[in-house]
Amino acid sequence: KILPAFRPDKAMNVDDAPDFNAYVNKIEAVSGVSVSSYDDYLEALKVRHDFFATVGCSVSDHGLEQIYAEDYTDAEIKKSFDKIRSGKELDQQENLKFKSAMLVEFAKWDCEKGWVQQYHLGALRNNNARMLRQLGADTGWDSIGDFSQGRALSKFLNKLDSTDQLAKTILY
């Protein structure tokens, strides 16, 4: 039996404002939720998460260079969302905080549904330029990167465990 996996890497990839905004527009279209704020964005993503559950999904799958576990406030994330939606690039700290917030949201949703979450840490993406041109991004031409993981991973998992929202987790 083949079932889908929820793969929201692009939903948190704020490295490039035009790419991120194009993704938000796609999520807006497929979810039927008009996205004019961070809360709307979360609602649209939750609609997709719920849809995946209706078609048998029971796992989320994340290909990340590193785990993101920066401290943040909701106000900071909302401000960053507005900034990138206006076409401005986020600075490094805003970027890391946004990715951290998104991972926490996805993990909470996974826990609510009893899903397993998989983290492919140290993923160095799209290594084969020829296949990237031919098939597009994130089509299986990745490798292991040598990134430091332990401290942030501990912080991320502990944050979820401390509120009893840590789903079953697989780490690669």
VMD Tcl script that builds the backbone (N, CA, C; Angstrom):
set m [mol new atoms 516]
animate dup $m
set s [atomselect $m all]
$s set {name element resname resid chain x y z} {
  {N N LYS 1 A 0.852 -1.178 0.000}
  {CA C LYS 1 A 0.000 0.000 0.000}
  {C C LYS 1 A 0.896 1.238 0.000}
  {N N ILE 2 A 0.661 2.141 -0.905}
  {CA C ILE 2 A 1.443 3.372 -0.997}
  {C C ILE 2 A 0.574 4.531 -0.521}
  {N N LEU 3 A 1.083 5.277 0.444}
  {CA C LEU 3 A 0.358 6.413 1.004}
  {C C LEU 3 A 1.215 7.672 0.893}
  {N N PRO 4 A 0.580 8.832 0.861}
  {CA C PRO 4 A 1.349 10.080 0.738}
  {C C PRO 4 A 2.006 10.484 2.050}
  {N N ALA 5 A 3.021 11.319 1.940}
  {CA C ALA 5 A 3.662 11.955 3.088}
  {C C ALA 5 A 3.470 13.462 2.950}
  {N N PHE 6 A 3.270 14.117 4.065}
  {CA C PHE 6 A 3.164 15.575 4.088}
  {C C PHE 6 A 4.576 16.131 4.090}
  {N N ARG 7 A 4.931 16.881 3.064}
  {CA C ARG 7 A 6.311 17.363 2.871}
  {C C ARG 7 A 6.304 18.889 2.757}
  {N N PRO 8 A 6.305 19.610 3.875}
  {CA C PRO 8 A 6.137 21.068 3.841}
  {C C PRO 8 A 7.420 21.892 3.798}
  {N N ASP 9 A 8.491 21.351 3.238}
  {CA C ASP 9 A 9.757 22.098 3.235}
  {C C ASP 9 A 9.617 23.480 2.596}
  {N N LYS 10 A 8.898 23.563 1.490}
  {CA C LYS 10 A 8.762 24.861 0.805}
  {C C LYS 10 A 7.930 25.849 1.614}
  {N N ALA 11 A 7.078 25.342 2.476}
  {CA C ALA 11 A 6.230 26.214 3.288}
  {C C ALA 11 A 7.026 27.021 4.295}
  {N N MET 12 A 8.215 26.563 4.610}
  {CA C MET 12 A 9.033 27.270 5.594}
  {C C MET 12 A 10.298 27.853 4.980}
  {N N ASN 13 A 10.485 27.688 3.686}
  {CA C ASN 13 A 11.704 28.141 3.024}
  {C C ASN 13 A 11.590 29.619 2.636}
  {N N VAL 14 A 12.053 30.467 3.527}
  {CA C VAL 14 A 11.995 31.917 3.317}
  {C C VAL 14 A 13.349 32.479 2.891}
  {N N ASP 15 A 14.155 31.638 2.250}
  {CA C ASP 15 A 15.476 32.089 1.791}
  {C C ASP 15 A 15.393 33.034 0.605}
  {N N ASP 16 A 14.310 32.987 -0.145}
  {CA C ASP 16 A 14.156 33.797 -1.351}
  {C C ASP 16 A 12.707 34.291 -1.410}
  {N N ALA 17 A 12.511 35.604 -1.289}
  {CA C ALA 17 A 11.162 36.176 -1.216}
  {C C ALA 17 A 10.295 35.822 -2.424}
  {N N PRO 18 A 10.770 35.982 -3.673}
  {CA C PRO 18 A 9.903 35.634 -4.811}
  {C C PRO 18 A 9.487 34.156 -4.828}
  {N N ASP 19 A 10.409 33.249 -4.514}
  {CA C ASP 19 A 10.063 31.825 -4.474}
  {C C ASP 19 A 9.048 31.535 -3.374}
  {N N PHE 20 A 9.275 32.096 -2.194}
  {CA C PHE 20 A 8.354 31.878 -1.088}
  {C C PHE 20 A 6.965 32.414 -1.430}
  {N N ASN 21 A 6.909 33.617 -1.985}
  {CA C ASN 21 A 5.615 34.210 -2.316}
  {C C ASN 21 A 4.892 33.425 -3.400}
  {N N ALA 22 A 5.614 32.875 -4.347}
  {CA C ALA 22 A 4.993 32.016 -5.359}
  {C C ALA 22 A 4.397 30.777 -4.697}
  {N N TYR 23 A 5.112 30.223 -3.713}
  {CA C TYR 23 A 4.595 29.059 -2.995}
  {C C TYR 23 A 3.334 29.427 -2.210}
  {N N VAL 24 A 3.355 30.561 -1.519}
  {CA C VAL 24 A 2.171 30.992 -0.753}
  {C C VAL 24 A 0.974 31.140 -1.693}
  {N N ASN 25 A 1.200 31.686 -2.865}
  {CA C ASN 25 A 0.107 31.830 -3.831}
  {C C ASN 25 A -0.459 30.482 -4.242}
  {N N LYS 26 A 0.405 29.478 -4.401}
  {CA C LYS 26 A -0.066 28.123 -4.740}
  {C C LYS 26 A -0.879 27.527 -3.596}
  {N N ILE 27 A -0.401 27.702 -2.383}
  {CA C ILE 27 A -1.127 27.178 -1.211}
  {C C ILE 27 A -2.483 27.863 -1.088}
  {N N GLU 28 A -2.503 29.141 -1.355}
  {CA C GLU 28 A -3.756 29.898 -1.317}
  {C C GLU 28 A -4.746 29.302 -2.310}
  {N N ALA 29 A -4.285 29.001 -3.510}
  {CA C ALA 29 A -5.157 28.463 -4.553}
  {C C ALA 29 A -5.664 27.062 -4.220}
  {N N VAL 30 A -4.791 26.183 -3.760}
  {CA C VAL 30 A -5.227 24.798 -3.515}
  {C C VAL 30 A -6.000 24.635 -2.212}
  {N N SER 31 A -5.797 25.543 -1.264}
  {CA C SER 31 A -6.503 25.427 0.022}
  {C C SER 31 A -7.849 26.143 0.012}
  {N N GLY 32 A -7.997 27.124 -0.886}
  {CA C GLY 32 A -9.217 27.927 -0.891}
  {C C GLY 32 A -9.235 28.981 0.202}
  {N N VAL 33 A -8.099 29.209 0.846}
  {CA C VAL 33 A -7.996 30.200 1.920}
  {C C VAL 33 A -7.244 31.415 1.392}
  {N N SER 34 A -7.856 32.579 1.486}
  {CA C SER 34 A -7.200 33.820 1.090}
  {C C SER 34 A -6.151 34.171 2.139}
  {N N VAL 35 A -4.909 34.336 1.708}
  {CA C VAL 35 A -3.798 34.552 2.635}
  {C C VAL 35 A -3.369 36.014 2.608}
  {N N SER 36 A -3.719 36.737 3.670}
  {CA C SER 36 A -3.268 38.121 3.799}
  {C C SER 36 A -2.526 38.354 5.108}
  {N N SER 37 A -2.362 37.287 5.907}
  {CA C SER 37 A -1.646 37.399 7.178}
  {C C SER 37 A -1.002 36.054 7.514}
  {N N TYR 38 A -0.152 36.072 8.508}
  {CA C TYR 38 A 0.480 34.832 8.964}
  {C C TYR 38 A -0.571 33.839 9.462}
  {N N ASP 39 A -1.565 34.338 10.187}
  {CA C ASP 39 A -2.625 33.447 10.667}
  {C C ASP 39 A -3.371 32.803 9.506}
  {N N ASP 40 A -3.624 33.575 8.449}
  {CA C ASP 40 A -4.257 33.007 7.254}
  {C C ASP 40 A -3.365 31.930 6.637}
  {N N TYR 41 A -2.067 32.190 6.615}
  {CA C TYR 41 A -1.112 31.233 6.056}
  {C C TYR 41 A -1.164 29.926 6.830}
  {N N LEU 42 A -1.149 30.019 8.156}
  {CA C LEU 42 A -1.257 28.809 8.966}
  {C C LEU 42 A -2.562 28.071 8.696}
  {N N GLU 43 A -3.644 28.813 8.546}
  {CA C GLU 43 A -4.938 28.191 8.251}
  {C C GLU 43 A -4.890 27.447 6.918}
  {N N ALA 44 A -4.303 28.074 5.904}
  {CA C ALA 44 A -4.212 27.437 4.586}
  {C C ALA 44 A -3.352 26.176 4.655}
  {N N LEU 45 A -2.250 26.246 5.377}
  {CA C LEU 45 A -1.397 25.066 5.522}
  {C C LEU 45 A -2.094 23.967 6.319}
  {N N LYS 46 A -2.853 24.356 7.313}
  {CA C LYS 46 A -3.589 23.370 8.119}
  {C C LYS 46 A -4.649 22.682 7.268}
  {N N VAL 47 A -5.276 23.413 6.356}
  {CA C VAL 47 A -6.238 22.810 5.420}
  {C C VAL 47 A -5.538 21.717 4.614}
  {N N ARG 48 A -4.330 21.998 4.150}
  {CA C ARG 48 A -3.565 20.997 3.381}
  {C C ARG 48 A -3.156 19.818 4.256}
  {N N HIS 49 A -2.722 20.093 5.484}
  {CA C HIS 49 A -2.359 19.032 6.427}
  {C C HIS 49 A -3.574 18.121 6.653}
  {N N ASP 50 A -4.721 18.738 6.872}
  {CA C ASP 50 A -5.954 17.969 7.077}
  {C C ASP 50 A -6.321 17.164 5.831}
  {N N PHE 51 A -6.136 17.754 4.655}
  {CA C PHE 51 A -6.421 17.042 3.413}
  {C C PHE 51 A -5.551 15.794 3.304}
  {N N PHE 52 A -4.266 15.943 3.585}
  {CA C PHE 52 A -3.369 14.789 3.504}
  {C C PHE 52 A -3.842 13.676 4.429}
  {N N ALA 53 A -4.356 14.043 5.599}
  {CA C ALA 53 A -4.863 13.024 6.528}
  {C C ALA 53 A -6.055 12.280 5.920}
  {N N THR 54 A -6.884 12.997 5.173}
  {CA C THR 54 A -8.066 12.346 4.592}
  {C C THR 54 A -7.718 11.344 3.502}
  {N N VAL 55 A -6.520 11.445 2.936}
  {CA C VAL 55 A -6.117 10.502 1.881}
  {C C VAL 55 A -5.110 9.469 2.404}
  {N N GLY 56 A -5.088 9.294 3.732}
  {CA C GLY 56 A -4.301 8.225 4.312}
  {C C GLY 56 A -2.923 8.582 4.815}
  {N N CYS 57 A -2.555 9.837 4.744}
  {CA C CYS 57 A -1.224 10.246 5.212}
  {C C CYS 57 A -1.129 10.068 6.724}
  {N N SER 58 A -0.002 9.585 7.172}
  {CA C SER 58 A 0.228 9.458 8.611}
  {C C SER 58 A 1.672 9.813 8.978}
  {N N VAL 59 A 2.350 10.519 8.063}
  {CA C VAL 59 A 3.743 10.873 8.298}
  {C C VAL 59 A 4.066 12.213 7.646}
  {N N SER 60 A 4.846 13.032 8.358}
  {CA C SER 60 A 5.406 14.234 7.746}
  {C C SER 60 A 6.877 13.948 7.486}
  {N N ASP 61 A 7.420 14.582 6.473}
  {CA C ASP 61 A 8.782 14.292 6.029}
  {C C ASP 61 A 9.472 15.616 5.732}
  {N N HIS 62 A 10.570 15.881 6.434}
  {CA C HIS 62 A 11.262 17.159 6.321}
  {C C HIS 62 A 12.714 16.934 5.921}
  {N N GLY 63 A 13.143 17.537 4.826}
  {CA C GLY 63 A 14.537 17.512 4.400}
  {C C GLY 63 A 15.177 18.842 4.752}
  {N N LEU 64 A 15.989 18.871 5.783}
  {CA C LEU 64 A 16.515 20.124 6.320}
  {C C LEU 64 A 18.034 20.109 6.398}
  {N N GLU 65 A 18.642 21.243 6.119}
  {CA C GLU 65 A 20.080 21.365 6.354}
  {C C GLU 65 A 20.380 21.204 7.831}
  {N N GLN 66 A 19.506 21.748 8.655}
  {CA C GLN 66 A 19.685 21.692 10.105}
  {C C GLN 66 A 18.320 21.778 10.749}
  {N N ILE 67 A 18.241 21.421 12.001}
  {CA C ILE 67 A 17.006 21.623 12.746}
  {C C ILE 67 A 16.974 23.091 13.174}
  {N N TYR 68 A 15.801 23.664 13.200}
  {CA C TYR 68 A 15.666 25.071 13.555}
  {C C TYR 68 A 14.966 25.158 14.907}
  {N N ALA 69 A 15.591 25.840 15.848}
  {CA C ALA 69 A 15.052 25.892 17.207}
  {C C ALA 69 A 15.343 27.226 17.885}
  {N N GLU 70 A 15.234 28.312 17.125}
  {CA C GLU 70 A 15.451 29.645 17.696}
  {C C GLU 70 A 14.246 30.028 18.558}
  {N N ASP 71 A 14.485 30.798 19.595}
  {CA C ASP 71 A 13.389 31.366 20.367}
  {C C ASP 71 A 12.752 32.474 19.527}
  {N N TYR 72 A 11.444 32.618 19.633}
  {CA C TYR 72 A 10.725 33.623 18.852}
  {C C TYR 72 A 9.423 33.980 19.563}
  {N N THR 73 A 8.853 35.090 19.152}
  {CA C THR 73 A 7.509 35.453 19.619}
  {C C THR 73 A 6.581 35.421 18.417}
  {N N ASP 74 A 5.304 35.270 18.676}
  {CA C ASP 74 A 4.329 35.296 17.586}
  {C C ASP 74 A 4.393 36.621 16.839}
  {N N ALA 75 A 4.598 37.715 17.577}
  {CA C ALA 75 A 4.678 39.034 16.949}
  {C C ALA 75 A 5.844 39.101 15.960}
  {N N GLU 76 A 6.987 38.518 16.315}
  {CA C GLU 76 A 8.142 38.510 15.413}
  {C C GLU 76 A 7.839 37.732 14.133}
  {N N ILE 77 A 7.180 36.603 14.267}
  {CA C ILE 77 A 6.889 35.759 13.101}
  {C C ILE 77 A 5.875 36.453 12.199}
  {N N LYS 78 A 4.878 37.065 12.780}
  {CA C LYS 78 A 3.886 37.798 11.978}
  {C C LYS 78 A 4.544 38.953 11.229}
  {N N LYS 79 A 5.445 39.654 11.892}
  {CA C LYS 79 A 6.165 40.767 11.258}
  {C C LYS 79 A 7.046 40.251 10.117}
  {N N SER 80 A 7.724 39.142 10.328}
  {CA C SER 80 A 8.563 38.554 9.277}
  {C C SER 80 A 7.717 38.104 8.089}
  {N N PHE 81 A 6.567 37.513 8.372}
  {CA C PHE 81 A 5.682 37.078 7.289}
  {C C PHE 81 A 5.249 38.281 6.454}
  {N N ASP 82 A 4.832 39.348 7.112}
  {CA C ASP 82 A 4.423 40.559 6.395}
  {C C ASP 82 A 5.579 41.130 5.573}
  {N N LYS 83 A 6.767 41.096 6.136}
  {CA C LYS 83 A 7.944 41.625 5.449}
  {C C LYS 83 A 8.222 40.840 4.167}
  {N N ILE 84 A 8.236 39.538 4.250}
  {CA C ILE 84 A 8.557 38.740 3.064}
  {C C ILE 84 A 7.420 38.783 2.048}
  {N N ARG 85 A 6.197 38.871 2.516}
  {CA C ARG 85 A 5.068 38.980 1.580}
  {C C ARG 85 A 5.099 40.301 0.821}
  {N N SER 86 A 5.740 41.315 1.398}
  {CA C SER 86 A 5.873 42.598 0.696}
  {C C SER 86 A 7.050 42.573 -0.284}
  {N N GLY 87 A 7.723 41.424 -0.376}
  {CA C GLY 87 A 8.817 41.270 -1.332}
  {C C GLY 87 A 10.194 41.534 -0.775}
  {N N LYS 88 A 10.283 41.860 0.508}
  {CA C LYS 88 A 11.585 42.120 1.129}
  {C C LYS 88 A 12.170 40.819 1.672}
  {N N GLU 89 A 13.488 40.727 1.607}
  {CA C GLU 89 A 14.174 39.546 2.129}
  {C C GLU 89 A 14.290 39.637 3.652}
  {N N LEU 90 A 14.243 38.495 4.315}
  {CA C LEU 90 A 14.437 38.446 5.754}
  {C C LEU 90 A 15.930 38.418 6.068}
  {N N ASP 91 A 16.306 39.008 7.194}
  {CA C ASP 91 A 17.697 38.870 7.616}
  {C C ASP 91 A 17.882 37.469 8.211}
  {N N GLN 92 A 19.109 37.118 8.516}
  {CA C GLN 92 A 19.402 35.751 8.946}
  {C C GLN 92 A 18.624 35.357 10.198}
  {N N GLN 93 A 18.542 36.239 11.171}
  {CA C GLN 93 A 17.835 35.901 12.415}
  {C C GLN 93 A 16.334 35.759 12.171}
  {N N GLU 94 A 15.750 36.639 11.374}
  {CA C GLU 94 A 14.327 36.512 11.037}
  {C C GLU 94 A 14.065 35.190 10.313}
  {N N ASN 95 A 14.953 34.841 9.404}
  {CA C ASN 95 A 14.847 33.598 8.642}
  {C C ASN 95 A 14.836 32.394 9.577}
  {N N LEU 96 A 15.802 32.332 10.476}
  {CA C LEU 96 A 15.909 31.198 11.399}
  {C C LEU 96 A 14.709 31.116 12.336}
  {N N LYS 97 A 14.240 32.250 12.802}
  {CA C LYS 97 A 13.073 32.259 13.694}
  {C C LYS 97 A 11.821 31.800 12.953}
  {N N PHE 98 A 11.653 32.250 11.716}
  {CA C PHE 98 A 10.484 31.838 10.936}
  {C C PHE 98 A 10.488 30.322 10.728}
  {N N LYS 99 A 11.636 29.788 10.334}
  {CA C LYS 99 A 11.737 28.340 10.123}
  {C C LYS 99 A 11.475 27.584 11.420}
  {N N SER 100 A 11.954 28.117 12.530}
  {CA C SER 100 A 11.713 27.486 13.831}
  {C C SER 100 A 10.222 27.449 14.147}
  {N N ALA 101 A 9.553 28.565 13.930}
  {CA C ALA 101 A 8.115 28.636 14.212}
  {C C ALA 101 A 7.327 27.658 13.345}
  {N N MET 102 A 7.697 27.566 12.078}
  {CA C MET 102 A 6.976 26.663 11.185}
  {C C MET 102 A 7.170 25.203 11.607}
  {N N LEU 103 A 8.395 24.832 11.950}
  {CA C LEU 103 A 8.634 23.449 12.391}
  {C C LEU 103 A 7.799 23.109 13.617}
  {N N VAL 104 A 7.699 24.042 14.559}
  {CA C VAL 104 A 6.901 23.804 15.758}
  {C C VAL 104 A 5.434 23.630 15.386}
  {N N GLU 105 A 4.919 24.473 14.508}
  {CA C GLU 105 A 3.513 24.335 14.093}
  {C C GLU 105 A 3.270 22.974 13.446}
  {N N PHE 106 A 4.138 22.597 12.505}
  {CA C PHE 106 A 3.966 21.297 11.841}
  {C C PHE 106 A 4.022 20.164 12.852}
  {N N ALA 107 A 4.951 20.239 13.795}
  {CA C ALA 107 A 5.101 19.179 14.793}
  {C C ALA 107 A 3.857 19.071 15.675}
  {N N LYS 108 A 3.273 20.204 16.034}
  {CA C LYS 108 A 2.042 20.183 16.840}
  {C C LYS 108 A 0.906 19.520 16.066}
  {N N TRP 109 A 0.766 19.860 14.792}
  {CA C TRP 109 A -0.283 19.253 13.975}
  {C C TRP 109 A -0.061 17.751 13.834}
  {N N ASP 110 A 1.194 17.361 13.631}
  {CA C ASP 110 A 1.517 15.936 13.522}
  {C C ASP 110 A 1.139 15.204 14.803}
  {N N CYS 111 A 1.454 15.803 15.930}
  {CA C CYS 111 A 1.136 15.200 17.216}
  {C C CYS 111 A -0.372 15.062 17.398}
  {N N GLU 112 A -1.122 16.100 17.055}
  {CA C GLU 112 A -2.579 16.057 17.171}
  {C C GLU 112 A -3.175 14.877 16.403}
  {N N LYS 113 A -2.581 14.561 15.259}
  {CA C LYS 113 A -3.108 13.492 14.411}
  {C C LYS 113 A -2.467 12.138 14.697}
  {N N GLY 114 A -1.468 12.113 15.574}
  {CA C GLY 114 A -0.775 10.863 15.856}
  {C C GLY 114 A 0.145 10.431 14.728}
  {N N TRP 115 A 0.565 11.374 13.919}
  {CA C TRP 115 A 1.468 11.084 12.809}
  {C C TRP 115 A 2.894 10.881 13.311}
  {N N VAL 116 A 3.695 10.236 12.493}
  {CA C VAL 116 A 5.132 10.140 12.710}
  {C C VAL 116 A 5.776 11.274 11.920}
  {N N GLN 117 A 6.755 11.908 12.514}
  {CA C GLN 117 A 7.485 12.967 11.812}
  {C C GLN 117 A 8.901 12.490 11.535}
  {N N GLN 118 A 9.354 12.706 10.314}
  {CA C GLN 118 A 10.696 12.298 9.895}
  {C C GLN 118 A 11.508 13.550 9.579}
  {N N TYR 119 A 12.733 13.574 10.052}
  {CA C TYR 119 A 13.630 14.690 9.786}
  {C C TYR 119 A 14.887 14.158 9.119}
  {N N HIS 120 A 15.093 14.507 7.870}
  {CA C HIS 120 A 16.322 14.194 7.151}
  {C C HIS 120 A 17.258 15.378 7.395}
  {N N LEU 121 A 18.099 15.258 8.412}
  {CA C LEU 121 A 18.950 16.373 8.820}
  {C C LEU 121 A 20.261 16.355 8.056}
  {N N GLY 122 A 20.726 17.540 7.750}
  {CA C GLY 122 A 21.971 17.671 7.013}
  {C C GLY 122 A 21.771 17.440 5.529}
  {N N ALA 123 A 20.554 17.644 5.063}
  {CA C ALA 123 A 20.263 17.430 3.642}
  {C C ALA 123 A 20.855 18.568 2.813}
  {N N LEU 124 A 21.757 18.224 1.949}
  {CA C LEU 124 A 22.332 19.164 0.987}
  {C C LEU 124 A 21.577 18.927 -0.309}
  {N N ARG 125 A 20.729 19.877 -0.697}
  {CA C ARG 125 A 19.728 19.666 -1.731}
  {C C ARG 125 A 20.250 19.948 -3.138}
  {N N ASN 126 A 19.676 19.239 -4.106}
  {CA C ASN 126 A 19.820 19.527 -5.544}
  {C C ASN 126 A 21.279 19.579 -5.999}
  {N N ASN 127 A 22.018 18.511 -5.737}
  {CA C ASN 127 A 23.443 18.475 -6.060}
  {C C ASN 127 A 23.747 18.268 -7.540}
  {N N ASN 128 A 22.825 17.756 -8.298}
  {CA C ASN 128 A 23.060 17.430 -9.700}
  {C C ASN 128 A 22.406 18.507 -10.571}
  {N N ALA 129 A 23.189 19.434 -11.102}
  {CA C ALA 129 A 22.654 20.562 -11.865}
  {C C ALA 129 A 21.897 20.105 -13.114}
  {N N ARG 130 A 22.400 19.070 -13.770}
  {CA C ARG 130 A 21.733 18.571 -14.971}
  {C C ARG 130 A 20.330 18.052 -14.629}
  {N N MET 131 A 20.223 17.265 -13.582}
  {CA C MET 131 A 18.926 16.718 -13.206}
  {C C MET 131 A 18.017 17.791 -12.606}
  {N N LEU 132 A 18.609 18.780 -11.968}
  {CA C LEU 132 A 17.828 19.911 -11.468}
  {C C LEU 132 A 17.158 20.621 -12.640}
  {N N ARG 133 A 17.912 20.858 -13.714}
  {CA C ARG 133 A 17.339 21.492 -14.910}
  {C C ARG 133 A 16.286 20.594 -15.556}
  {N N GLN 134 A 16.551 19.312 -15.585}
  {CA C GLN 134 A 15.666 18.372 -16.269}
  {C C GLN 134 A 14.385 18.064 -15.486}
  {N N LEU 135 A 14.510 17.860 -14.163}
  {CA C LEU 135 A 13.363 17.412 -13.371}
  {C C LEU 135 A 12.855 18.433 -12.360}
  {N N GLY 136 A 13.655 19.438 -12.059}
  {CA C GLY 136 A 13.249 20.431 -11.078}
  {C C GLY 136 A 13.834 20.148 -9.706}
  {N N ALA 137 A 13.579 21.062 -8.800}
  {CA C ALA 137 A 14.141 20.983 -7.447}
  {C C ALA 137 A 13.543 19.834 -6.651}
  {N N ASP 138 A 14.342 19.325 -5.741}
  {CA C ASP 138 A 13.894 18.350 -4.747}
  {C C ASP 138 A 13.315 17.083 -5.374}
  {N N THR 139 A 14.029 16.538 -6.354}
  {CA C THR 139 A 13.582 15.318 -7.031}
  {C C THR 139 A 14.507 14.141 -6.765}
  {N N GLY 140 A 15.297 14.212 -5.699}
  {CA C GLY 140 A 16.072 13.063 -5.285}
  {C C GLY 140 A 17.559 13.142 -5.511}
  {N N TRP 141 A 18.085 14.296 -5.791}
  {CA C TRP 141 A 19.513 14.437 -6.058}
  {C C TRP 141 A 20.190 15.134 -4.890}
  {N N ASP 142 A 19.970 14.617 -3.707}
  {CA C ASP 142 A 20.462 15.208 -2.475}
  {C C ASP 142 A 21.593 14.367 -1.896}
  {N N SER 143 A 22.285 14.922 -0.927}
  {CA C SER 143 A 23.323 14.177 -0.222}
  {C C SER 143 A 23.373 14.642 1.218}
  {N N ILE 144 A 24.211 14.001 1.981}
  {CA C ILE 144 A 24.408 14.370 3.369}
  {C C ILE 144 A 25.324 15.587 3.431}
  {N N GLY 145 A 24.971 16.538 4.259}
  {CA C GLY 145 A 25.826 17.683 4.527}
  {C C GLY 145 A 26.474 17.496 5.888}
  {N N ASP 146 A 27.507 18.207 6.169}
  {CA C ASP 146 A 28.186 18.103 7.447}
  {C C ASP 146 A 27.820 19.324 8.280}
  {N N PHE 147 A 26.649 19.278 8.904}
  {CA C PHE 147 A 26.141 20.403 9.679}
  {C C PHE 147 A 26.023 19.997 11.145}
  {N N SER 148 A 26.246 20.907 12.039}
  {CA C SER 148 A 26.103 20.644 13.466}
  {C C SER 148 A 24.619 20.542 13.817}
  {N N GLN 149 A 24.235 19.494 14.539}
  {CA C GLN 149 A 22.818 19.253 14.794}
  {C C GLN 149 A 22.430 19.184 16.275}
  {N N GLY 150 A 23.269 18.627 17.121}
  {CA C GLY 150 A 22.873 18.191 18.452}
  {C C GLY 150 A 22.202 19.212 19.343}
  {N N ARG 151 A 22.790 20.370 19.515}
  {CA C ARG 151 A 22.253 21.354 20.465}
  {C C ARG 151 A 20.861 21.839 20.039}
  {N N ALA 152 A 20.720 22.217 18.785}
  {CA C ALA 152 A 19.421 22.708 18.321}
  {C C ALA 152 A 18.379 21.590 18.309}
  {N N LEU 153 A 18.786 20.383 17.949}
  {CA C LEU 153 A 17.858 19.253 17.940}
  {C C LEU 153 A 17.319 18.989 19.339}
  {N N SER 154 A 18.193 19.009 20.314}
  {CA C SER 154 A 17.778 18.819 21.695}
  {C C SER 154 A 16.771 19.882 22.114}
  {N N LYS 155 A 17.047 21.128 21.773}
  {CA C LYS 155 A 16.170 22.244 22.132}
  {C C LYS 155 A 14.802 22.107 21.453}
  {N N PHE 156 A 14.816 21.764 20.160}
  {CA C PHE 156 A 13.575 21.613 19.399}
  {C C PHE 156 A 12.703 20.493 19.964}
  {N N LEU 157 A 13.288 19.309 20.157}
  {CA C LEU 157 A 12.513 18.173 20.655}
  {C C LEU 157 A 12.037 18.414 22.076}
  {N N ASN 158 A 12.863 19.029 22.915}
  {CA C ASN 158 A 12.477 19.315 24.286}
  {C C ASN 158 A 11.324 20.308 24.352}
  {N N LYS 159 A 11.335 21.307 23.466}
  {CA C LYS 159 A 10.251 22.292 23.453}
  {C C LYS 159 A 8.906 21.600 23.238}
  {N N LEU 160 A 8.863 20.662 22.320}
  {CA C LEU 160 A 7.626 19.938 22.044}
  {C C LEU 160 A 7.294 18.949 23.149}
  {N N ASP 161 A 8.293 18.247 23.676}
  {CA C ASP 161 A 8.062 17.264 24.726}
  {C C ASP 161 A 7.564 17.923 26.007}
  {N N SER 162 A 8.044 19.136 26.296}
  {CA C SER 162 A 7.667 19.814 27.536}
  {C C SER 162 A 6.188 20.199 27.567}
  {N N THR 163 A 5.545 20.247 26.404}
  {CA C THR 163 A 4.109 20.534 26.335}
  {C C THR 163 A 3.321 19.307 25.881}
  {N N ASP 164 A 3.952 18.139 25.937}
  {CA C ASP 164 A 3.344 16.871 25.539}
  {C C ASP 164 A 2.815 16.919 24.105}
  {N N GLN 165 A 3.598 17.560 23.224}
  {CA C GLN 165 A 3.225 17.664 21.816}
  {C C GLN 165 A 4.300 17.093 20.905}
  {N N LEU 166 A 5.112 16.190 21.428}
  {CA C LEU 166 A 6.141 15.554 20.626}
  {C C LEU 166 A 5.584 14.271 20.033}
  {N N ALA 167 A 5.414 14.285 18.713}
  {CA C ALA 167 A 4.933 13.099 18.004}
  {C C ALA 167 A 6.050 12.080 17.902}
  {N N LYS 168 A 5.718 10.853 17.541}
  {CA C LYS 168 A 6.753 9.873 17.226}
  {C C LYS 168 A 7.653 10.486 16.171}
  {N N THR 169 A 8.954 10.294 16.314}
  {CA C THR 169 A 9.919 11.002 15.483}
  {C C THR 169 A 10.981 10.057 14.942}
  {N N ILE 170 A 11.309 10.197 13.668}
  {CA C ILE 170 A 12.395 9.464 13.056}
  {C C ILE 170 A 13.422 10.480 12.597}
  {N N LEU 171 A 14.679 10.238 12.920}
  {CA C LEU 171 A 15.766 11.127 12.508}
  {C C LEU 171 A 16.697 10.369 11.577}
  {N N TYR 172 A 17.110 11.004 10.494}
  {CA C TYR 172 A 18.062 10.428 9.557}
  {C C TYR 172 A 19.330 11.245 9.623}
}
mol reanalyze $m
mol bondsrecalc $m
mol representation Tube
mol addrep $m
